[in-house]
């Protein structure tokens, strides 16, 4: 409070913008001061709005590299980057850039470190892979396997975990999976309809999308991911979602059933059915039974009514129940490879034969019933015989090459992810992002079941790392997400906090000016903001920007600075107002503690 000389009107203290307003000054001087204060206030408001918009918009760009990595799989693959070629595919390069970008953000402090449990879940498999390299008979030959395992099971999942911050980011990724599935599925259906797909039973009718005949499970994997992501959104749409979202998600999931069937991949069928059943049961038994009835009717209409792949699909379905009585050549080769993997593990039960050691030890443990290779061709590729260099079972591949050390590490890691994701669904506050939880659980169940019939390989393997990271985010992140410093859980900047997490100059925390800084950055004592009371609520007659509403009086002073009608000519000293406590210093609803020096 500034004391005026005798005979002169008293002057009020400086307001939050650092501009003093005279209480009883002459009308002309008061009007000039008011105009200057309003101009400065408007300029400060505009600058503050621009800074806030920048802080809000910047975090929204964070998941875009992750979404771009997913959508890159919709582009045709260049020659030499197909599965089994040994080349580096564009999705692999994109995943490397994704990891590098996440590393840069982490070093600069823009990304919080992973939760301790998540670090353990991904750190233990990394140690197991390192042990497998050291104990391999040829460590140099095992180095490419080390890079691949770290990429898929450690680096990419950790990058996804750190880049995802809230449910909106997760929905962006699952939406990208659905879009990718629609694109690849449409290409696959066209391949079947025009006879330009991969070879299957002597006909070029197998839907493989842009992945080619050397990666016949690539399109099926993508479609399975997209179907589960769309189904989760249809079963549990987010609060406040538009009305069209649920029908669109339901239609997407139903449409993806067609390319999934035309992929003729029995392992993907089983994995998708198991994951879909788990997701349905998690939403309730009645909903599960109703959905299963609708799906059964849809399959009858597609296969029986329209004849969509009727002969091939029926033959493929019946072969699932005949894998023991009358196995075909594919099933017989798989059994032989599984037996060879078990034989390698028995020979080296603790450490296995080393990374990339299965092909070198295969012939010593496989029977003569094993075929020379798998015949592939079609979909724009020439016929060739692809060698069988893996057991087509991820669990047995790890067991044979890394022994019990690797098997316990990887299976334990995946089990921890799945268990944490299921438990998180029951956590308080998880209902607001139930669609993300259902998608995470469904994708993880799909992956664990599919690993019974497949292993890593091909460009679509990058999606495996993304699925693991998405599941880890849901299992281990806080219920409200993991916002960046200075960003609220909803994605906007925290009031009064800069993007780096420190109070912004002149920012407001809980409706009060930050101690030691006015709205303009000048040093003032901590006091309520001009538009907020000590409790954080707005003062009557003051707009949200701190400017008095036209015609309203604040503390007995009119807008122009003259005394309001009925107010005393000499403004009395305003009662001292206790500075509000810092956020987090007292429990919600507790009375504010008095400021230092206040009686």
N, C-alpha and C positions, 0 to 999 in steps of 0.2 A: 504494500500500500504506500503510495507516494503522498507525503503531507504537503499541502499547498500553503504558501505564505498567508498571513492574516489578511482577510478581505477578499481573497480570491477563491474561486470554486475548487473543490477537491477533485483530484484526478484519480480514476480507477487504475488498478494494476494492469500490466500488459496481458493481452489475451493470448490464445494458443498460437496464433500466427506471428507473434512477436510485435504486433502493432498496438500501440496504446490508444484507447478511445477516451476522449474527455467526457466527463459526465455532465458538467455544467458550462462548457465552453460556449462562446458566441455561436450563433447559428451557422454563419458562413464557415468558420473554422471547423465546426463539427461536421458539416456536410462534406468539406474537402477531405477530412480525415476518414470519414466513412467511405467515400469513393475510393480513396487509395487503399483502404483496408479490403474493400470488396474486390478490387482489381488484383491485389496481391493474393487474396484468398482464392479467387477463381484460377489464377495461374498455378498456384500450389496444388489446387484440386486436380487440374488437368495433368500436371506432372505426376502427381501421385497415382492417378488413374492409369496413365501410360506405364508407369513402373509396375503397378500391380498386374496390368494386362500382360506385360512382358514376363513377369515371374510366373503367371499362370500358364501362358502359352508355351514357354520353354519346356516344362516337364511333360507336356502332352506329346512332344516329339520323341520322347525317350523310347517307346516301344516300336517306333516305325522301322528301325533296322531289323528287329525281330520279325515283324510282319512281312517285310520285304524278303527275308530269308525263306519264309514259308512259301510265299507266292512265287518265288523264283523257280520252284519245282514245276510250275505250270508251263514253263518255256521248254521247247524241244532241246534235248541234250546234244551237244556237239559230238561228232565222231571221235571215238577214243576215250570217252568218259563214261561209257556204259558200265554196268556191273560186270565184274570179272576181267575188265580190260587193264586194271592196275593203274589207270590214270586218275588225275585229280579232277573232280567234277565241279561245275560252277557252284552248286550248293555247298560243297566242302569249302571252297574259297569264301563264300558268303559267311559260313559259320566261323571261319578263322577271323574275318573282319569283325564279326559280332563279338567274339571273345576279346579281341584287341580293343575295341571301343569300350567294352565294359571295364577292361583293365585300366584304361586311361581315366574313365570316370571315377573309378575307385581310388586311384592314386591322387586325383585332384580333390577327393573328399566329397564328391557329388553323389556317391552311392554308398549306403551303409554297408558294413561288413555282414557276411552271412551269419545266421544264428548258429550258436555252438553245435547244436544237434545236427543241423544240416551240414556243417563242416565235417563232422564225424562220419555222417552217412556217405559223403562223397570222398572223404579222405581215406577211409579204410580200403575201398577198392583200388584207389591209386597206389597205395602201398603194396597191395597184393599183386598188381600188374608189375610193379618195379621188381618185386621178388621173382616173378616168373621170368623176367628178362635176365636177371643176374644168374639164375639157376639153369637157363636154357643151354643146350649143347652148343648153339651158335648164337651168342648174344647179338652180333651184328645183324643177323637175319631176323631177329626178333624185334628190332627197333621199329620197323613199320607197324608191327602189331601194337607196340607201346603207344605210338602216336594215335592210332585208330581208337584204341580203348580209352585213352585219355580224352580224345575229342568227343566221343559219343557218351561216355558215362561219367565224366568229371567236368571238363571245361565248358562245354555247351550247356549242360544242366545248371552249373553254377552261374553262368552268364545270364541265363533266363531267370533264375531265382533272384539275382540282384537287380535286374532291369524291371521286373514286374513290381508295381507298387500298390495297385489297388485292383478292384474287380473290373474296372473299365479296361485296364491293360489286358487282363486275362480274356475278357470278352473280345477284344481286338484280335488276340491270337486264335481263339477258337473260331471266330468268324472267318479269319483267313484260312483256317483248315477247312471250313465248310465251302468257301469259295473255290479253293484248290481242288477239293473233291468233286465239285460240280463240273469244273473245267475238264479234269482228267476223266471223270465219268462220262461226260458227253463225248469225248474223243473215243473212249472205249466202246460205247454203244454204237457209234458210227462205224468203228472197225468191225464189229460183229455184223452189223446190217449190210455192210458193203463187201464183206469177205476180205478185209485187208488187215486182219489182226494176226496174232502169232499162231503158229501151228498148234493144233490140238486134234488128236485122232485123225490126222491126215488132212485137216481142213484149216484154213486161215481164219478162224472165227474167235480166237481167244482175245478178250479185251485186255490190253496192256497199256493203253494210253501212250504217252510219249517216252516211256521207260524202255520200250523195246523188248524183244523176246529173251534177252539175257537177264532181265530182271522182271520176271513174270509176276512177282508179288508186289512190285512197286505201286502200280495203280490200285491193286486191291488194298494195300496198306493205307494209302491216302484216302480211299473211299471209306474204309472202315473208321479212320479217325474222324473224317467229316461227318459221317452218319451219327457217331456217338456225340460229337459236339452239338449237332443240330438237335438230336433227341433230348439232350440235357436242357437245352434252352427251351424246347417245347414243353417239357414236363415241369420246369420251374422257371418261368420267365422272371426277370428281375423286377423289383417293385417300381411302379411308375412306367413300365414299358408300354409302348404304343400298342393299340389293339391288333395291328397287323403282324406283330412280331411272332406271336405263337402260331398262327396259321402258316406263316412263311417258314418257320422252323420245322413245323410238322410236315409241310409239303416237301421241304428239302430232304429231310430224313427218309420220307417215303420214296422220293425219286431216286435216291442213292441206292436203294435196294436193287434196282435193275442192273447197273454196272457191277455191283458187288456179285450178283449171281452170274453175270457173264464173264467174270474173271476166272471162274472154274477153279478157284483156290480153296481147297477144303480146309486148310489150316486157318485161313482168314475167316471163312464161314463160321467155324467153331469158335474162334476167338471173339468175333462180333456178337454171336448169339450169347455166349457166356457173359460178356461185358454188358450187353443190353439187358439181359435178365437181372444182373446185379443192380444196375441203375434203376430198373423198374421196381424191384423189390424195395429199394431204399426210399422210393416215393410212396409206398403203400401197396398192400396186397390187392385191394380192389382195383386200383389204377393199373396195376401190373396185369391182372387177368383181362381187363378190358382192352388194354393195348395189345396183348398177345392175340386176342381174338381178332382184332382189326388187322394185325399183321398176317395172321393165317388166311384171312379172307383175301387180303391183297395178293398174297402169293398164289392163291388158287386162281384169282382172276388173271394175273400176269402169265402164269404158266399154263393153266388149263384153258382160259378164255382166249388169250391172245397168242398163245404158243411161244412166249418169249423163252427161247433156249430150252424148249421142253425136253427134247431128246437128250441133249448133252447134259443139262442140269439134272435130269432124273437119273441118268447113268452115273453122274458124279456123286449125287447124294447117296445112291445105293451102294457105291463103293466104300463109303465111310463105314458101313456096317459089315463089310466083307474084308476088312483089313487083316483079319486073322484067318478066316476060312479060305478065301480066294484072293490074296493080295495081287495087285497088278505090278508091273515092273517098277513103277515109281515107288510104291510102298515097299517092295522087296529090297530095292536099293537102299531105302532109308533104314530098314531094319538092319541091313548089313553094315551100314555106316555107324549106326548106334552101337552095334556090338563091337566094332573096331574101336570106338571111343572108350567104351568101358574097358576093353583090353589094355589100352594105353594107360588108363588111370590105375588099373591093378598093377601095372609094371612100375609106375612112379606115383604112388598114392598121395604123397604129401605135396609135391611141387609140380607134378605133371611133366609132360615132355617139353614144355617151353612154348612161348608164343610163336605162332606160325609153324608149329611143329607137327600139326595133324597131317598135312599132305605127305611129309617125308616119312611118317610112321604108319600111314594108312595101309599100304600093301602088306606090311609085316603082320597086321592084325586083322585084315579083312579076308573073308572067304572068297572062293573063286566064283561065287554067285554074283558078285558085284559087277555091274555093267561098266563098260569102258568110259561112258559119259552120258550126258543128257542131250538129246537131239533138240536143237532150237533153230528157229527160222521164222520167216514171215515178218509182217509189220514193217516192211521196207528193208529188211536185213536178209542176207544170204543164209542158206542153211549151213550150220556148223555143229560140231559135237563139243559140248561144253564139259570139261572135266569136273569130277565130283571131288572138290577140295575141302569140304566141310561136312559135318554130320547132319546138317539141317536141324539142329537142336541146340539152342544157345546154352542150355544147362550142361549138356554133355560136352560141348565144345570147351567150355570153361573148365569142366572137370578133367578132361583129357589133357589140356594144355597147361593148366595152372594148379591142378590137384585140389586137395581139400582146402588149402589156404585160399585160393581164388574162389572156389565154390561157396565157402562159408561167407567170404567177404561180399560177393556180389548178391547172393540170394538174401543174405541178411540186410543189405542195403535196400534192395527192392521191397523186401517184406516190411522194413521200417517205413518206407515211403507209403506203401499201401495202408498199413495200419494207422499211420498218422493222418492220412487223408480221410479214412473212414471215421476216425474219432473226431476229427474237426467238424464233420457234418453235424455232430450232436452238441457242439460247443455253443454256449450262449452267444447270440449275435451273429451266428453263421447263416441264419435264414435269409438275410439280405443279399447274400451272394451264393445261394444254394445252387444256382445253375453252374457256377464255376466249380463248386465242390463235386457235383454230380459228373461234370465233364472230366475233372481230374481223376476221380475214382474209376469212372468207366474206361478212360484211356489207359490207366495203369493196369486195370484188370485185363484189358485187351492185350497189352504188351506182355504181361506175365504168361498168359495162355498162349499167345502166338509164339513165344520163345520155345514152346514145346515142339513146334513144327518148323521153325526157321531160326536163322541167326543173323548177325549183322553183315551187311554188304550191299553195295549199290548206292545211288544218290539219295534214295528215300531214307537211308539210315540216319541222316541228319535230323529227321523228324523224331526219331527215337530219343535223342538228347533233349529236344524241345519238350517232348511229353514228360520226360523225367524232371526237367526243371519246373514245368508247370505244376506237376504233382507236388514237388518239394515246396513251392511257394504256398500252395494251399495247406499243406501239412504243417509247416513250421512258421509261417508268418503270423503276426498278430491278427486278431479278428478284424480290425479296422484296416488292414493292409500295412504296407511299409512305405509311407510317404517320404519323400526326400526332405532334407532339412529345410525348414521354412515353408513347407507345403502341407496343407491340411490333407486329411484322409480323402476328401473329395476331389483333391487335385488342385485346389486354389491356394493362394498364399495365405499364411497365417497373419492375422491382423497385427500390425506393428512389428512383424518379424521379416527381415530381409531374406533373400533366397539362400543365403549362407547360413541361416539359422539364428543370426544375431539380431537384436532389435534394430529396426531401421531408424534413422534420425527422425525424430518427431513422430514416430509411429505410435499407434495406440494399442495397448494391451488391456483387454477387458474393459474398454471404454475410457481408460485413463491414459494420459500422455506418459510416454516412457520417461522415467526419472532421469533428469539431467539433459533432456532435449525437448525443445518446443517443436511445433509442427514444422517450422522452418529450419530446425537444426540448431537454434540458439539455446544456450544453457539456461534453463529455468528450473525452479523447484518442482518436484513431482506434484501435479495437480490434475483434477479431472479434466478431460477434454472439453472444449466449449460446447459440444453437443451431447455430453454424457454427464450423468450425475455420478456421485461417488460409488453407487452400486452398479454402474455400467449402463443404466437406462438413459434415454434421452431426456433433456431438460425441456419442460413445457415452453413452447414458443420458439424453439430453436430447430432448424432444419437439420437433416442428416449431415450436411457439410459444415455445420457449425455456424451458419449465418442465420440470424434471427428472422423468423417469418415476418413478412410484411405486416405491419400494424401491431406486432406483438412486442411486448416489453420484456426485457431480461434484467432481473435484479433492479427493477424500477427505472431502467434507462430505455428509451425508445430507440428505434432503428437509427435515427439521425444522431443519437447521442444526447438528446435533450431529455429531461425528466419526463417520465410517462405521466399521464393525467392521474392525479391523486397521489403521486410520489413526492417525497420530500425534496426540496430544492437542493439541499446538501446531502449527498449520498453518504449514508452511514457506512462505517467499515463492515465489510461482509464477514460473517462468522467463518472462522477457520474450518476447513473441511478436511477430515482425515484422508490421507493418501491411501488409496485402496491397496490391499496386499497384492504381492506378485502372484501370478497364476501358479497354483500348486502349493502355496505356503499355508493354505487353510482348506478345510474340507468344504465342499459345496453347502451353502446354506448357513455357514457359521458367520457370526458378526465380524465385520472388518476390525482389525486392531487399530488403535489410535496412532496417529503419526507421531514421530519423535518431537517432543516439545509441546504437544497439544495437551491441555489440561483435561 
